Amino acid sequence: MKIKKYTFTTLACLLLGSMPMQAQNSQKDTINKNPSNNFKREGLRKFNDNPNIKKYDEKWLKELSNSDLFFQMSEDVAATPTDVDYSELPTEVLKERLKKLNEKTPFNVEYNPVLEQVIKSFLKNRRSSLERLMSLSDYYFPMFEQEMSNQKIPLEIKYLAIIESALNPKARSRAGATGLWQFMYATGKSYGLEVNNYVDERSDPIRSTKAAAKYLNELYKIFGDWDLALAAYNSGPGNVTKAIRRSNGKTNYWNLRPYLPRETAGYVPAFLATLYIFEYAKEHGFKPQKRANHLFQTDTIRVKQAIPFKDIAEITGMDVQDIQFFNPSYQLDVVPYVEGRNYAVRLPISEIGKFVANEQAIYNYLNEQKAQREQILPEVTKDNQYAGGKSTKKTTYTVKKGDNLGKIASRYGVSINNLKRWNRMKSNNVRVGQRLTIYK
């Protein structure tokens, strides 16, 4: 898309509900009844023990993250239709099927020779790719349909994501359009999709689908015709209005087609061909692979500090590649933390349950690992204690009842990490009477 992106309320496929309460109470999900204890690597290994993880078929996740189908579809949309010899679909049969299809859809799918050639070309040359896309569609289409229904736009719009990205949330065109719905940077931002060094919500399946539905709804309000709304989605409203002017006011897509950019001229026929093939898949002998684990049960949890994917992988026992799949909008393999923003990590429910049940212990462990990494050497004061600069003043504080590390750090205007470093602490826990060294 040139000018152009949870509650998945469901990725009927990604979100099927909230975390079961049993997950929080299960002893096998808890490393330690007291999360204040050190979260050691041996505990991690016990925590990682998850026999259910095998159900996430690696090959299937790889298929869902495909890239080859995206480039094939891009080539097909840009190609000029040519005569195709495909005797398995007689013209008269096609005409009859298109007529029936036209009666139940708001799109203009009446027979014309160009559409016939695109349909036959897809059936003859892209059969294997289409079968793969049909299998992938079982994963994404329920979520698409829910959002289309919410926005009161045709459910057939779901097929547009096949033309745009071949159902690849990480797809990126040469022009920079990104995600399932191929939003350009400016259009994505205008529809509320965040794009920065850490996050690109154009790759977030739920947020991008909501944005695409809103954008398409607005385009329909402008043109009053779904074929023209699709053309405008691809090339921009300006190119469609130019085509209308150049054609002396014609508003039927097929009459405007010669006046549209080349890619857009192939865009709507590719969409209609996909619509036809999916609706008549059985009649054409397609047998897409059906898998028991299409519907990954997942949920989200907001992070309280930035967490790299590699640390989540170590904690849960998942592969980084799987975490990338469930969280495609995070660009640097890090779930960021910014005060006032709700960044969350999406994981299978079994892992979310364990994460929630052991949340404080997990953060203690992550902070401990962070503290052990090589740090810039601090300046050494006269009393050989670590300080932050030449003008620092040493203070000793005695922990009182009701104190915690965060409250003490806030009182003195220092960070928790510095408090822990100055006092060689491995956890955030303090005890009454404990003396803490503070530099100001």
C-alpha positions in Angstrom: 0.0 0.0 0.0 1.6 3.2 -1.1 -0.3 5.8 1.0 -1.3 4.2 3.9 -1.6 -1.3 9.7 -5.0 -6.5 21.7 -7.6 -7.9 23.0 -6.3 -10.2 19.7 -10.1 -9.1 21.3 -9.1 -12.3 19.6 -6.4 -13.3 17.2 -9.2 -16.0 17.5 -6.2 -17.3 17.0 -4.1 -15.2 19.2 -6.3 -14.4 22.2 -8.8 -16.9 23.4 -9.3 -15.6 26.9 -7.7 -14.5 30.0 -5.3 -16.5 32.1 -6.8 -19.4 34.1 -6.7 -18.8 37.8 -5.3 -22.3 38.4 -2.1 -21.1 36.8 -1.5 -18.7 39.7 -2.1 -21.4 42.4 -0.3 -24.3 40.9 2.7 -25.3 42.9 4.5 -26.6 39.8 4.3 -23.2 38.3 6.0 -21.6 41.3 9.7 -21.8 41.8 9.6 -20.6 45.3 6.8 -19.8 47.7 8.8 -16.8 48.8 9.8 -14.8 45.7 12.2 -12.8 47.8 14.6 -15.7 47.8 17.4 -15.5 45.2 16.1 -16.6 41.8 18.9 -18.9 40.8 19.6 -20.7 37.6 18.7 -24.1 39.1 15.3 -22.7 39.9 15.0 -21.5 36.3 15.6 -25.0 35.0 12.7 -26.3 37.1 10.6 -23.4 36.1 11.4 -24.1 32.4 10.1 -27.6 32.7 7.0 -27.4 30.4 5.9 -30.6 28.6 3.1 -28.6 26.8 5.7 -26.5 24.9 6.1 -29.3 22.3 2.6 -28.5 20.9 4.0 -25.4 19.3 5.2 -26.9 16.1 8.4 -25.2 15.0 7.6 -25.8 11.3 4.2 -24.2 11.7 5.6 -21.1 13.4 8.1 -20.8 10.5 5.2 -21.1 8.0 3.3 -18.3 9.9 6.4 -16.1 9.6 6.8 -16.8 5.8 8.4 -14.2 3.5 8.6 -16.0 0.2 4.8 -15.9 -0.3 4.9 -12.1 0.2 7.3 -11.6 -2.7 5.4 -14.0 -4.9 2.2 -12.1 -4.3 3.8 -8.7 -5.0 5.1 -10.0 -8.4 1.6 -11.4 -9.3 -0.1 -8.1 -8.5 2.4 -6.1 -10.6 2.3 -8.5 -13.5 0.3 -7.8 -16.7 -2.4 -10.5 -17.2 -1.8 -12.7 -20.2 -3.7 -15.5 -21.9 -3.5 -18.7 -19.8 -4.5 -22.1 -21.0 -6.4 -23.6 -18.1 -9.1 -26.0 -19.5 -10.1 -27.1 -16.0 -12.2 -23.9 -15.6 -14.5 -23.4 -18.7 -15.4 -19.7 -19.2 -19.2 -20.5 -18.9 -18.7 -22.2 -15.5 -16.6 -19.2 -14.3 -19.3 -16.8 -15.5 -22.0 -18.6 -13.6 -19.9 -18.8 -10.4 -19.0 -15.1 -10.6 -22.7 -14.2 -11.1 -23.6 -16.1 -7.9 -20.7 -14.5 -6.0 -21.7 -11.0 -7.3 -25.1 -11.4 -5.8 -23.8 -11.8 -2.2 -20.9 -9.4 -2.1 -20.7 -5.6 -2.3 -17.7 -5.9 -4.7 -18.2 -5.8 -8.5 -17.2 -9.4 -9.4 -19.0 -9.6 -12.7 -17.2 -11.5 -15.5 -14.6 -9.8 -17.7 -11.7 -11.3 -19.6 -9.0 -9.6 -17.5 -10.4 -11.1 -14.3 -10.7 -14.5 -16.0 -7.0 -14.5 -16.9 -5.9 -13.5 -13.4 -8.0 -16.3 -11.9 -6.7 -18.9 -14.3 -3.1 -17.7 -13.8 -3.4 -18.0 -10.1 -5.0 -21.5 -10.3 -2.3 -22.7 -12.8 0.8 -21.1 -11.5 0.3 -20.4 -7.8 -1.7 -23.5 -6.6 0.8 -24.5 -4.0 1.1 -20.9 -2.6 -2.6 -20.5 -2.5 -3.0 -23.7 -0.5 -0.4 -22.5 2.0 -2.3 -19.2 2.3 -5.5 -21.0 2.9 -3.9 -22.9 5.8 -2.5 -19.6 7.2 -5.9 -17.9 6.8 -7.4 -20.2 9.5 -5.0 -18.5 11.9 -5.7 -14.8 11.0 -9.2 -14.7 9.4 -11.3 -15.0 12.6 -9.6 -11.9 14.1 -10.0 -10.0 10.8 -13.7 -10.9 10.5 -14.3 -9.7 14.1 -12.8 -6.3 13.4 -14.5 -6.0 10.0 -17.8 -6.7 11.8 -17.0 -4.1 14.5 -16.4 -1.5 11.8 -19.4 -2.6 9.7 -17.4 -3.2 6.6 -17.6 -6.3 4.3 -16.0 -9.4 5.7 -14.5 -10.1 2.3 -12.0 -7.3 3.1 -10.0 -10.1 4.9 -8.7 -11.3 1.5 -7.0 -7.9 1.1 -4.3 -8.9 3.6 -3.4 -11.8 1.3 -2.8 -9.4 -1.5 -1.0 -6.9 0.7 1.3 -9.1 2.7 0.6 -12.8 2.1 -0.4 -12.8 5.8 3.1 -12.0 7.0 3.0 -9.4 9.8 6.7 -8.7 9.3 6.4 -8.1 5.5 8.1 -4.9 4.3 7.9 -3.6 0.7 10.7 -1.9 -1.2 8.9 1.4 -0.5 8.8 0.8 3.2 5.2 -0.3 3.7 5.1 -2.7 6.6 2.9 -5.3 8.2 -0.2 -7.4 7.4 -1.9 -4.4 5.9 1.2 -2.7 4.5 1.0 0.8 6.1 3.4 3.4 5.1 5.0 5.3 8.0 2.9 8.5 7.7 -0.4 6.8 7.2 0.2 4.4 10.0 1.0 7.3 12.4 -2.1 9.1 11.3 -4.2 6.1 12.3 -2.5 5.8 15.7 0.1 3.2 15.1 3.3 3.9 17.1 6.6 3.6 15.1 9.9 4.2 16.9 13.3 2.5 17.4 11.7 -0.2 19.7 8.1 -0.6 18.5 6.5 -0.7 15.1 2.8 -1.3 15.6 2.3 -1.7 11.8 3.4 -5.2 12.5 1.0 -5.7 15.4 -1.8 -7.9 14.0 -4.5 -6.5 16.1 -3.6 -2.8 16.2 -2.9 -2.8 12.4 -6.1 -4.6 11.6 -8.1 -2.0 13.6 -6.3 0.8 11.8 -6.8 -0.8 8.3 -10.5 -1.2 9.0 -10.9 2.4 10.0 -8.9 3.6 7.0 -11.0 1.5 4.6 -14.2 2.7 6.2 -13.2 6.3 5.6 -12.2 5.6 2.0 -15.6 4.1 1.4 -17.3 7.1 2.8 -15.3 9.2 0.3 -16.0 7.2 -2.8 -19.2 5.3 -2.0 -17.8 2.2 -3.8 -15.8 -0.7 -2.4 -13.8 -1.3 -5.6 -12.7 2.4 -5.6 -12.0 2.2 -1.8 -9.6 -0.7 -2.5 -7.9 1.2 -5.3 -7.5 4.2 -3.0 -6.1 2.0 -0.3 -3.4 0.8 -2.7 -2.5 4.0 -4.5 -3.9 6.8 -2.4 -7.2 8.7 -2.8 -5.5 11.3 -4.9 -4.6 8.9 -7.7 -8.2 7.6 -7.8 -9.7 11.2 -8.1 -7.1 11.9 -10.8 -8.3 8.8 -12.7 -11.9 9.9 -12.4 -11.0 13.3 -13.9 -9.0 11.8 -16.7 -11.9 9.5 -17.6 -14.4 12.3 -17.8 -16.1 11.4 -14.6 -16.3 7.6 -14.8 -16.7 5.9 -11.4 -16.8 2.2 -12.3 -13.4 0.6 -11.5 -13.1 -1.3 -14.7 -13.7 1.9 -16.7 -11.1 3.8 -14.5 -8.5 1.0 -14.7 -6.6 2.3 -17.7 -6.1 5.6 -15.9 -4.8 4.2 -12.6 -1.1 3.4 -11.8 0.1 0.1 -13.1 0.3 -1.6 -9.8 -3.2 -0.5 -8.8 -4.5 -1.7 -12.2 -3.5 -5.2 -11.1 -4.5 -4.8 -7.5 -8.2 -5.1 -7.6 -8.3 -8.0 -10.1 -5.8 -9.8 -7.8 -8.2 -9.2 -4.9 -11.2 -10.4 -6.8 -9.4 -13.5 -8.1 -8.4 -14.4 -4.5 -11.9 -13.8 -3.3 -13.2 -16.2 -6.0 -10.6 -18.9 -5.4 -11.1 -19.0 -1.6 -14.9 -19.1 -2.0 -14.7 -21.9 -4.6 -11.6 -23.7 -3.1 -13.4 -27.0 -2.6 -14.7 -27.0 -6.3 -11.1 -26.5 -7.4 -9.8 -29.4 -5.3 -7.8 -27.4 -2.8 -6.9 -29.3 0.4 -5.2 -26.9 2.8 -3.4 -28.4 5.7 -5.5 -28.3 8.9 -3.6 -28.3 12.2 -4.8 -28.9 15.7 -2.6 -26.1 17.0 -3.8 -23.3 14.8 -5.4 -21.5 17.8 -2.5 -20.6 20.1 -4.0 -19.7 23.5 -2.1 -16.6 24.5 -2.5 -13.6 26.8 -0.5 -10.5 27.6 1.2 -9.1 30.7 2.4 -5.5 31.1 6.1 -5.3 31.8 7.5 -3.3 34.8 10.9 -2.9 33.2 12.5 -3.5 29.8 13.0 -7.2 29.2 15.0 -8.6 26.2 13.5 -11.5 24.4 16.6 -13.6 25.3 15.8 -13.2 29.0 12.2 -14.2 28.4 13.4 -17.2 26.5 15.7 -18.2 29.4 12.9 -17.7 31.9 10.2 -19.6 30.0 12.2 -22.2 28.1 10.7 -20.9 24.8 12.8 -20.2 21.7 13.5 -16.6 20.9 12.0 -17.2 17.5 8.7 -18.2 19.1 8.7 -15.0 21.2 9.4 -13.0 18.1 6.4 -14.5 16.4 4.0 -13.7 19.3 5.4 -10.2 19.6 6.1 -9.0 16.0 5.8 -5.3 16.7 9.0 -5.1 18.9 11.8 -4.3 16.5 14.9 -4.9 18.7 13.9 -8.1 20.4 13.2 -6.1 23.6 9.9 -5.4 25.3 10.5 -1.7 26.3 9.3 0.0 29.5 8.3 3.7 29.4 6.3 5.2 32.2 2.8 6.0 31.1 2.8 3.5 28.2 1.3 0.0 28.3 3.9 -2.2 26.7 3.1 -5.9 27.2 4.6 -9.2 26.3 2.4 -11.8 24.6 3.0 -15.4 25.5 1.2 -18.8 25.5 -1.1 -18.9 28.5 0.9 -21.7 30.1 3.9 -19.3 30.2 1.9 -16.3 31.3 0.6 -18.2 34.3 4.1 -19.0 35.4 5.3 -15.5 34.7 2.5 -14.0 36.9 2.9 -16.5 39.7 6.7 -15.7 39.9 6.7 -12.1 38.7 8.7 -10.5 41.5 11.2 -13.4 41.5 11.7 -13.0 37.8 12.4 -9.3 38.1 14.8 -10.0 40.9 16.6 -12.5 38.7 16.8 -10.1 35.8 18.1 -7.3 38.0 20.7 -9.7 39.4 21.8 -10.7 35.9 22.0 -7.0 34.8 24.1 -6.1 37.8 26.5 -8.9 37.0 27.1 -7.7 33.5 30.2 -5.5 32.9 29.5 -1.9 34.0 31.4 1.3 33.4 33.8 1.6 36.3 32.4 4.2 38.8 34.6 6.8 40.4 36.1 5.7 43.8 35.8 8.1 46.7 38.2 8.6 49.5 36.6 6.0 51.7 36.8 3.6 48.7 33.0 3.4 48.2 31.5 3.6 44.8 30.0 7.0 44.0 28.6 8.8 41.0 30.8 11.9 40.9 33.3 14.1 42.7 30.6 16.1 44.6 28.9 13.1 46.2 28.2 12.9 49.9 27.9 9.7 51.8 24.8 9.1 54.0 23.9 6.1 56.1 20.3 5.2 56.5 18.8 2.6 58.9 15.8 0.7 57.5 12.6 1.2 59.4 9.3 -0.8 59.6 7.3 -0.3 56.4 10.3 0.7 54.3 11.1 -0.9 51.0 13.9 -0.2 48.5 11.7 1.8 46.2 10.5 4.1 49.0 14.0 4.7 50.2 15.3 5.4 46.7 12.5 7.9 46.1 13.1 9.6 49.5 16.8 10.3 48.6 16.3 10.9 44.9 18.5 8.0 43.8 17.8 4.9 41.7 17.1 1.4 43.0 19.9 0.0 40.9 22.4 2.4 42.5 21.2 1.6 46.0 21.7 -2.1 45.3 25.1 -1.5 43.7 26.4 0.7 46.6 25.3 -1.9 49.1 26.2 -5.0 47.1 22.6 -6.2 47.2 21.4 -9.1 45.0 17.7 -8.6 45.6 15.2 -5.7 46.3 14.5 -6.9 49.8 15.5 -5.0 53.0 15.1 -5.8 56.7 14.3 -3.6 59.6 17.5 -2.3 61.2 19.6 -2.8 58.0 22.0 0.0 57.4 22.2 1.3 53.8 25.0 3.5 52.3 23.6 6.3 50.1 25.6 8.8 48.0 24.1 12.1 47.1 
